[in-house]
Amino acid sequence: MSEYVECYENLKAAVVKLAADDYRRALIRLRRHPKDTNALHTKIECELFFRKGIEMYSDMDGEVLIKEIQERVRREHNEQRTVK
């Protein structure tokens, strides 16, 4: 694989990772502050990316990714409630 192709692949992976991180943070924020319009906007934008734009960056299934991130946030939230 050429150096340019590898750099391009790394960039595509970074875009998907950033969207996943942003989505996770937005979900966490919305759990604490359900009316936070910035978090809601980020959530909607990320879901749109996962459903309609991710195929340009990855062969991942966007719906599966959404569900996995939501489940992770749910588990983390439940674990934090258990610890308190």
Jmol script that loads the backbone (N, CA, C; Angstrom):
load data "model"
ATOM      1  N   MET A   1       0.847  -1.167   0.000  1.00  0.00           N
ATOM      2  CA  MET A   1       0.000   0.000   0.000  1.00  0.00           C
ATOM      3  C   MET A   1       0.897   1.236   0.000  1.00  0.00           C
ATOM      4  N   SER A   2       0.570   2.181  -0.834  1.00  0.00           N
ATOM      5  CA  SER A   2       1.399   3.383  -0.904  1.00  0.00           C
ATOM      6  C   SER A   2       1.213   4.232   0.348  1.00  0.00           C
ATOM      7  N   GLU A   3       2.178   5.077   0.567  1.00  0.00           N
ATOM      8  CA  GLU A   3       2.141   5.963   1.739  1.00  0.00           C
ATOM      9  C   GLU A   3       0.906   6.853   1.710  1.00  0.00           C
ATOM     10  N   TYR A   4       0.509   7.341   0.525  1.00  0.00           N
ATOM     11  CA  TYR A   4      -0.646   8.218   0.410  1.00  0.00           C
ATOM     12  C   TYR A   4      -1.944   7.481   0.702  1.00  0.00           C
ATOM     13  N   VAL A   5      -2.039   6.261   0.228  1.00  0.00           N
ATOM     14  CA  VAL A   5      -3.246   5.471   0.479  1.00  0.00           C
ATOM     15  C   VAL A   5      -3.368   5.187   1.967  1.00  0.00           C
ATOM     16  N   GLU A   6      -2.270   4.851   2.602  1.00  0.00           N
ATOM     17  CA  GLU A   6      -2.289   4.578   4.039  1.00  0.00           C
ATOM     18  C   GLU A   6      -2.699   5.827   4.825  1.00  0.00           C
ATOM     19  N   CYS A   7      -2.190   6.972   4.447  1.00  0.00           N
ATOM     20  CA  CYS A   7      -2.562   8.231   5.110  1.00  0.00           C
ATOM     21  C   CYS A   7      -4.052   8.513   4.923  1.00  0.00           C
ATOM     22  N   TYR A   8      -4.552   8.267   3.717  1.00  0.00           N
ATOM     23  CA  TYR A   8      -5.966   8.477   3.420  1.00  0.00           C
ATOM     24  C   TYR A   8      -6.830   7.541   4.261  1.00  0.00           C
ATOM     25  N   GLU A   9      -6.435   6.301   4.383  1.00  0.00           N
ATOM     26  CA  GLU A   9      -7.186   5.333   5.189  1.00  0.00           C
ATOM     27  C   GLU A   9      -7.171   5.737   6.660  1.00  0.00           C
ATOM     28  N   ASN A  10      -6.039   6.208   7.143  1.00  0.00           N
ATOM     29  CA  ASN A  10      -5.947   6.674   8.526  1.00  0.00           C
ATOM     30  C   ASN A  10      -6.857   7.870   8.762  1.00  0.00           C
ATOM     31  N   LEU A  11      -6.909   8.773   7.802  1.00  0.00           N
ATOM     32  CA  LEU A  11      -7.772   9.946   7.912  1.00  0.00           C
ATOM     33  C   LEU A  11      -9.246   9.532   7.951  1.00  0.00           C
ATOM     34  N   LYS A  12      -9.630   8.607   7.091  1.00  0.00           N
ATOM     35  CA  LYS A  12     -11.017   8.133   7.084  1.00  0.00           C
ATOM     36  C   LYS A  12     -11.382   7.497   8.424  1.00  0.00           C
ATOM     37  N   ALA A  13     -10.480   6.694   8.974  1.00  0.00           N
ATOM     38  CA  ALA A  13     -10.731   6.059  10.267  1.00  0.00           C
ATOM     39  C   ALA A  13     -10.856   7.108  11.371  1.00  0.00           C
ATOM     40  N   ALA A  14     -10.048   8.154  11.294  1.00  0.00           N
ATOM     41  CA  ALA A  14     -10.095   9.219  12.301  1.00  0.00           C
ATOM     42  C   ALA A  14     -11.422   9.977  12.245  1.00  0.00           C
ATOM     43  N   VAL A  15     -11.963  10.170  11.058  1.00  0.00           N
ATOM     44  CA  VAL A  15     -13.251  10.852  10.911  1.00  0.00           C
ATOM     45  C   VAL A  15     -14.349  10.035  11.589  1.00  0.00           C
ATOM     46  N   VAL A  16     -14.369   8.746  11.353  1.00  0.00           N
ATOM     47  CA  VAL A  16     -15.381   7.874  11.959  1.00  0.00           C
ATOM     48  C   VAL A  16     -15.215   7.845  13.473  1.00  0.00           C
ATOM     49  N   LYS A  17     -13.976   7.750  13.950  1.00  0.00           N
ATOM     50  CA  LYS A  17     -13.730   7.720  15.393  1.00  0.00           C
ATOM     51  C   LYS A  17     -14.177   9.019  16.040  1.00  0.00           C
ATOM     52  N   LEU A  18     -13.890  10.146  15.418  1.00  0.00           N
ATOM     53  CA  LEU A  18     -14.304  11.429  15.971  1.00  0.00           C
ATOM     54  C   LEU A  18     -15.825  11.534  16.038  1.00  0.00           C
ATOM     55  N   ALA A  19     -16.512  11.078  15.001  1.00  0.00           N
ATOM     56  CA  ALA A  19     -17.975  11.101  15.007  1.00  0.00           C
ATOM     57  C   ALA A  19     -18.514  10.206  16.122  1.00  0.00           C
ATOM     58  N   ALA A  20     -17.914   9.041  16.313  1.00  0.00           N
ATOM     59  CA  ALA A  20     -18.353   8.128  17.373  1.00  0.00           C
ATOM     60  C   ALA A  20     -18.120   8.753  18.751  1.00  0.00           C
ATOM     61  N   ASP A  21     -16.971   9.391  18.938  1.00  0.00           N
ATOM     62  CA  ASP A  21     -16.679  10.058  20.208  1.00  0.00           C
ATOM     63  C   ASP A  21     -17.643  11.216  20.460  1.00  0.00           C
ATOM     64  N   ASP A  22     -17.908  12.004  19.428  1.00  0.00           N
ATOM     65  CA  ASP A  22     -18.848  13.121  19.558  1.00  0.00           C
ATOM     66  C   ASP A  22     -20.248  12.613  19.900  1.00  0.00           C
ATOM     67  N   TYR A  23     -20.652  11.535  19.249  1.00  0.00           N
ATOM     68  CA  TYR A  23     -21.977  10.960  19.490  1.00  0.00           C
ATOM     69  C   TYR A  23     -22.089  10.466  20.932  1.00  0.00           C
ATOM     70  N   ARG A  24     -21.073   9.775  21.395  1.00  0.00           N
ATOM     71  CA  ARG A  24     -21.067   9.266  22.767  1.00  0.00           C
ATOM     72  C   ARG A  24     -21.163  10.421  23.768  1.00  0.00           C
ATOM     73  N   ARG A  25     -20.361  11.459  23.567  1.00  0.00           N
ATOM     74  CA  ARG A  25     -20.395  12.612  24.473  1.00  0.00           C
ATOM     75  C   ARG A  25     -21.764  13.304  24.446  1.00  0.00           C
ATOM     76  N   ALA A  26     -22.365  13.405  23.274  1.00  0.00           N
ATOM     77  CA  ALA A  26     -23.689  14.028  23.160  1.00  0.00           C
ATOM     78  C   ALA A  26     -24.730  13.200  23.910  1.00  0.00           C
ATOM     79  N   LEU A  27     -24.669  11.889  23.786  1.00  0.00           N
ATOM     80  CA  LEU A  27     -25.623  11.035  24.506  1.00  0.00           C
ATOM     81  C   LEU A  27     -25.462  11.175  26.014  1.00  0.00           C
ATOM     82  N   ILE A  28     -24.233  11.221  26.469  1.00  0.00           N
ATOM     83  CA  ILE A  28     -23.978  11.395  27.908  1.00  0.00           C
ATOM     84  C   ILE A  28     -24.527  12.742  28.369  1.00  0.00           C
ATOM     85  N   ARG A  29     -24.259  13.783  27.607  1.00  0.00           N
ATOM     86  CA  ARG A  29     -24.746  15.120  27.966  1.00  0.00           C
ATOM     87  C   ARG A  29     -26.270  15.141  28.004  1.00  0.00           C
ATOM     88  N   LEU A  30     -26.917  14.486  27.053  1.00  0.00           N
ATOM     89  CA  LEU A  30     -28.376  14.476  27.011  1.00  0.00           C
ATOM     90  C   LEU A  30     -28.982  13.688  28.170  1.00  0.00           C
ATOM     91  N   ARG A  31     -28.279  12.703  28.684  1.00  0.00           N
ATOM     92  CA  ARG A  31     -28.770  11.986  29.864  1.00  0.00           C
ATOM     93  C   ARG A  31     -28.839  12.921  31.059  1.00  0.00           C
ATOM     94  N   ARG A  32     -27.839  13.789  31.162  1.00  0.00           N
ATOM     95  CA  ARG A  32     -27.771  14.718  32.299  1.00  0.00           C
ATOM     96  C   ARG A  32     -28.602  15.979  32.068  1.00  0.00           C
ATOM     97  N   HIS A  33     -28.668  16.404  30.812  1.00  0.00           N
ATOM     98  CA  HIS A  33     -29.348  17.652  30.453  1.00  0.00           C
ATOM     99  C   HIS A  33     -30.177  17.416  29.184  1.00  0.00           C
ATOM    100  N   PRO A  34     -31.352  16.822  29.323  1.00  0.00           N
ATOM    101  CA  PRO A  34     -32.157  16.423  28.154  1.00  0.00           C
ATOM    102  C   PRO A  34     -32.542  17.556  27.206  1.00  0.00           C
ATOM    103  N   LYS A  35     -32.523  18.788  27.682  1.00  0.00           N
ATOM    104  CA  LYS A  35     -32.927  19.913  26.826  1.00  0.00           C
ATOM    105  C   LYS A  35     -31.741  20.664  26.231  1.00  0.00           C
ATOM    106  N   ASP A  36     -30.548  20.109  26.355  1.00  0.00           N
ATOM    107  CA  ASP A  36     -29.346  20.757  25.813  1.00  0.00           C
ATOM    108  C   ASP A  36     -29.413  20.732  24.283  1.00  0.00           C
ATOM    109  N   THR A  37     -29.639  21.891  23.682  1.00  0.00           N
ATOM    110  CA  THR A  37     -29.837  21.940  22.225  1.00  0.00           C
ATOM    111  C   THR A  37     -28.556  21.629  21.458  1.00  0.00           C
ATOM    112  N   ASN A  38     -27.401  22.004  22.007  1.00  0.00           N
ATOM    113  CA  ASN A  38     -26.143  21.692  21.319  1.00  0.00           C
ATOM    114  C   ASN A  38     -25.902  20.186  21.277  1.00  0.00           C
ATOM    115  N   ALA A  39     -26.145  19.521  22.394  1.00  0.00           N
ATOM    116  CA  ALA A  39     -25.971  18.070  22.439  1.00  0.00           C
ATOM    117  C   ALA A  39     -26.977  17.380  21.521  1.00  0.00           C
ATOM    118  N   LEU A  40     -28.203  17.882  21.509  1.00  0.00           N
ATOM    119  CA  LEU A  40     -29.223  17.299  20.629  1.00  0.00           C
ATOM    120  C   LEU A  40     -28.842  17.476  19.167  1.00  0.00           C
ATOM    121  N   HIS A  41     -28.339  18.650  18.826  1.00  0.00           N
ATOM    122  CA  HIS A  41     -27.897  18.902  17.445  1.00  0.00           C
ATOM    123  C   HIS A  41     -26.753  17.951  17.057  1.00  0.00           C
ATOM    124  N   THR A  42     -25.787  17.781  17.966  1.00  0.00           N
ATOM    125  CA  THR A  42     -24.666  16.872  17.701  1.00  0.00           C
ATOM    126  C   THR A  42     -25.165  15.449  17.517  1.00  0.00           C
ATOM    127  N   LYS A  43     -26.083  15.021  18.371  1.00  0.00           N
ATOM    128  CA  LYS A  43     -26.653  13.665  18.265  1.00  0.00           C
ATOM    129  C   LYS A  43     -27.304  13.458  16.900  1.00  0.00           C
ATOM    130  N   ILE A  44     -28.112  14.412  16.487  1.00  0.00           N
ATOM    131  CA  ILE A  44     -28.814  14.302  15.207  1.00  0.00           C
ATOM    132  C   ILE A  44     -27.826  14.287  14.039  1.00  0.00           C
ATOM    133  N   GLU A  45     -26.840  15.182  14.073  1.00  0.00           N
ATOM    134  CA  GLU A  45     -25.842  15.242  13.003  1.00  0.00           C
ATOM    135  C   GLU A  45     -25.040  13.939  12.915  1.00  0.00           C
ATOM    136  N   CYS A  46     -24.647  13.401  14.055  1.00  0.00           N
ATOM    137  CA  CYS A  46     -23.879  12.146  14.052  1.00  0.00           C
ATOM    138  C   CYS A  46     -24.720  10.998  13.518  1.00  0.00           C
ATOM    139  N   GLU A  47     -25.982  10.918  13.948  1.00  0.00           N
ATOM    140  CA  GLU A  47     -26.855   9.854  13.441  1.00  0.00           C
ATOM    141  C   GLU A  47     -27.043   9.973  11.935  1.00  0.00           C
ATOM    142  N   LEU A  48     -27.172  11.183  11.445  1.00  0.00           N
ATOM    143  CA  LEU A  48     -27.276  11.390   9.998  1.00  0.00           C
ATOM    144  C   LEU A  48     -26.012  10.912   9.299  1.00  0.00           C
ATOM    145  N   PHE A  49     -24.852  11.248   9.857  1.00  0.00           N
ATOM    146  CA  PHE A  49     -23.587  10.788   9.287  1.00  0.00           C
ATOM    147  C   PHE A  49     -23.518   9.267   9.292  1.00  0.00           C
ATOM    148  N   PHE A  50     -23.871   8.644  10.407  1.00  0.00           N
ATOM    149  CA  PHE A  50     -23.794   7.185  10.500  1.00  0.00           C
ATOM    150  C   PHE A  50     -24.764   6.508   9.534  1.00  0.00           C
ATOM    151  N   ARG A  51     -25.889   7.120   9.285  1.00  0.00           N
ATOM    152  CA  ARG A  51     -26.899   6.510   8.414  1.00  0.00           C
ATOM    153  C   ARG A  51     -26.673   6.807   6.933  1.00  0.00           C
ATOM    154  N   LYS A  52     -26.102   7.953   6.621  1.00  0.00           N
ATOM    155  CA  LYS A  52     -26.024   8.336   5.209  1.00  0.00           C
ATOM    156  C   LYS A  52     -24.628   8.652   4.699  1.00  0.00           C
ATOM    157  N   GLY A  53     -23.677   8.898   5.579  1.00  0.00           N
ATOM    158  CA  GLY A  53     -22.374   9.332   5.113  1.00  0.00           C
ATOM    159  C   GLY A  53     -21.222   8.393   5.422  1.00  0.00           C
ATOM    160  N   ILE A  54     -21.450   7.466   6.324  1.00  0.00           N
ATOM    161  CA  ILE A  54     -20.344   6.629   6.791  1.00  0.00           C
ATOM    162  C   ILE A  54     -19.769   5.748   5.683  1.00  0.00           C
ATOM    163  N   GLU A  55     -20.584   5.405   4.688  1.00  0.00           N
ATOM    164  CA  GLU A  55     -20.101   4.504   3.636  1.00  0.00           C
ATOM    165  C   GLU A  55     -18.944   5.107   2.838  1.00  0.00           C
ATOM    166  N   MET A  56     -18.776   6.417   2.897  1.00  0.00           N
ATOM    167  CA  MET A  56     -17.637   7.054   2.222  1.00  0.00           C
ATOM    168  C   MET A  56     -16.341   6.851   3.015  1.00  0.00           C
ATOM    169  N   TYR A  57     -16.478   6.518   4.288  1.00  0.00           N
ATOM    170  CA  TYR A  57     -15.325   6.436   5.176  1.00  0.00           C
ATOM    171  C   TYR A  57     -15.030   5.032   5.680  1.00  0.00           C
ATOM    172  N   SER A  58     -16.046   4.176   5.664  1.00  0.00           N
ATOM    173  CA  SER A  58     -15.888   2.863   6.275  1.00  0.00           C
ATOM    174  C   SER A  58     -16.915   1.893   5.698  1.00  0.00           C
ATOM    175  N   ASP A  59     -16.657   0.609   5.892  1.00  0.00           N
ATOM    176  CA  ASP A  59     -17.645  -0.387   5.492  1.00  0.00           C
ATOM    177  C   ASP A  59     -18.495  -0.817   6.685  1.00  0.00           C
ATOM    178  N   MET A  60     -18.409  -0.046   7.778  1.00  0.00           N
ATOM    179  CA  MET A  60     -19.201  -0.341   8.972  1.00  0.00           C
ATOM    180  C   MET A  60     -20.673  -0.064   8.700  1.00  0.00           C
ATOM    181  N   ASP A  61     -21.532  -0.781   9.415  1.00  0.00           N
ATOM    182  CA  ASP A  61     -22.967  -0.545   9.365  1.00  0.00           C
ATOM    183  C   ASP A  61     -23.290   0.559  10.370  1.00  0.00           C
ATOM    184  N   GLY A  62     -23.752   1.696   9.879  1.00  0.00           N
ATOM    185  CA  GLY A  62     -24.023   2.838  10.739  1.00  0.00           C
ATOM    186  C   GLY A  62     -25.071   2.573  11.797  1.00  0.00           C
ATOM    187  N   GLU A  63     -26.113   1.834  11.450  1.00  0.00           N
ATOM    188  CA  GLU A  63     -27.167   1.512  12.427  1.00  0.00           C
ATOM    189  C   GLU A  63     -26.607   0.669  13.566  1.00  0.00           C
ATOM    190  N   VAL A  64     -25.765  -0.282  13.229  1.00  0.00           N
ATOM    191  CA  VAL A  64     -25.147  -1.121  14.255  1.00  0.00           C
ATOM    192  C   VAL A  64     -24.254  -0.264  15.154  1.00  0.00           C
ATOM    193  N   LEU A  65     -23.510   0.626  14.558  1.00  0.00           N
ATOM    194  CA  LEU A  65     -22.634   1.502  15.333  1.00  0.00           C
ATOM    195  C   LEU A  65     -23.443   2.380  16.291  1.00  0.00           C
ATOM    196  N   ILE A  66     -24.539   2.946  15.820  1.00  0.00           N
ATOM    197  CA  ILE A  66     -25.422   3.755  16.669  1.00  0.00           C
ATOM    198  C   ILE A  66     -25.884   2.935  17.863  1.00  0.00           C
ATOM    199  N   LYS A  67     -26.380   1.743  17.612  1.00  0.00           N
ATOM    200  CA  LYS A  67     -26.883   0.894  18.692  1.00  0.00           C
ATOM    201  C   LYS A  67     -25.781   0.506  19.679  1.00  0.00           C
ATOM    202  N   GLU A  68     -24.592   0.216  19.165  1.00  0.00           N
ATOM    203  CA  GLU A  68     -23.477  -0.153  20.043  1.00  0.00           C
ATOM    204  C   GLU A  68     -23.069   1.008  20.947  1.00  0.00           C
ATOM    205  N   ILE A  69     -23.012   2.196  20.398  1.00  0.00           N
ATOM    206  CA  ILE A  69     -22.642   3.363  21.205  1.00  0.00           C
ATOM    207  C   ILE A  69     -23.726   3.656  22.235  1.00  0.00           C
ATOM    208  N   GLN A  70     -24.989   3.582  21.824  1.00  0.00           N
ATOM    209  CA  GLN A  70     -26.085   3.802  22.767  1.00  0.00           C
ATOM    210  C   GLN A  70     -26.041   2.786  23.908  1.00  0.00           C
ATOM    211  N   GLU A  71     -25.783   1.545  23.581  1.00  0.00           N
ATOM    212  CA  GLU A  71     -25.711   0.494  24.603  1.00  0.00           C
ATOM    213  C   GLU A  71     -24.520   0.745  25.538  1.00  0.00           C
ATOM    214  N   ARG A  72     -23.404   1.147  24.998  1.00  0.00           N
ATOM    215  CA  ARG A  72     -22.228   1.435  25.825  1.00  0.00           C
ATOM    216  C   ARG A  72     -22.527   2.562  26.814  1.00  0.00           C
ATOM    217  N   VAL A  73     -23.166   3.626  26.331  1.00  0.00           N
ATOM    218  CA  VAL A  73     -23.514   4.747  27.201  1.00  0.00           C
ATOM    219  C   VAL A  73     -24.502   4.298  28.268  1.00  0.00           C
ATOM    220  N   ARG A  74     -25.468   3.470  27.886  1.00  0.00           N
ATOM    221  CA  ARG A  74     -26.450   2.940  28.841  1.00  0.00           C
ATOM    222  C   ARG A  74     -25.760   2.122  29.933  1.00  0.00           C
ATOM    223  N   ARG A  75     -24.838   1.240  29.524  1.00  0.00           N
ATOM    224  CA  ARG A  75     -24.098   0.417  30.503  1.00  0.00           C
ATOM    225  C   ARG A  75     -23.267   1.280  31.433  1.00  0.00           C
ATOM    226  N   GLU A  76     -22.548   2.252  30.874  1.00  0.00           N
ATOM    227  CA  GLU A  76     -21.721   3.134  31.694  1.00  0.00           C
ATOM    228  C   GLU A  76     -22.579   3.905  32.688  1.00  0.00           C
ATOM    229  N   HIS A  77     -23.737   4.375  32.237  1.00  0.00           N
ATOM    230  CA  HIS A  77     -24.650   5.119  33.112  1.00  0.00           C
ATOM    231  C   HIS A  77     -25.131   4.222  34.259  1.00  0.00           C
ATOM    232  N   ASN A  78     -25.508   3.000  33.926  1.00  0.00           N
ATOM    233  CA  ASN A  78     -25.982   2.063  34.959  1.00  0.00           C
ATOM    234  C   ASN A  78     -24.878   1.695  35.938  1.00  0.00           C
ATOM    235  N   GLU A  79     -23.653   1.544  35.445  1.00  0.00           N
ATOM    236  CA  GLU A  79     -22.524   1.233  36.324  1.00  0.00           C
ATOM    237  C   GLU A  79     -22.260   2.395  37.274  1.00  0.00           C
ATOM    238  N   GLN A  80     -22.352   3.618  36.790  1.00  0.00           N
ATOM    239  CA  GLN A  80     -22.120   4.776  37.644  1.00  0.00           C
ATOM    240  C   GLN A  80     -23.195   4.885  38.711  1.00  0.00           C
ATOM    241  N   ARG A  81     -24.424   4.579  38.353  1.00  0.00           N
ATOM    242  CA  ARG A  81     -25.524   4.624  39.328  1.00  0.00           C
ATOM    243  C   ARG A  81     -25.332   3.549  40.384  1.00  0.00           C
ATOM    244  N   THR A  82     -24.798   2.398  40.003  1.00  0.00           N
ATOM    245  CA  THR A  82     -24.579   1.305  40.939  1.00  0.00           C
ATOM    246  C   THR A  82     -23.475   1.660  41.936  1.00  0.00           C
ATOM    247  N   VAL A  83     -22.447   2.335  41.451  1.00  0.00           N
ATOM    248  CA  VAL A  83     -21.301   2.685  42.307  1.00  0.00           C
ATOM    249  C   VAL A  83     -21.703   3.725  43.353  1.00  0.00           C
ATOM    250  N   LYS A  84     -22.581   4.638  42.988  1.00  0.00           N
ATOM    251  CA  LYS A  84     -22.974   5.711  43.910  1.00  0.00           C
ATOM    252  C   LYS A  84     -23.807   5.214  45.004  1.00  0.00           C
TER     253      LYS A  84
END
end "model"
wireframe off; spacefill off
backbone 0.3
color backbone group
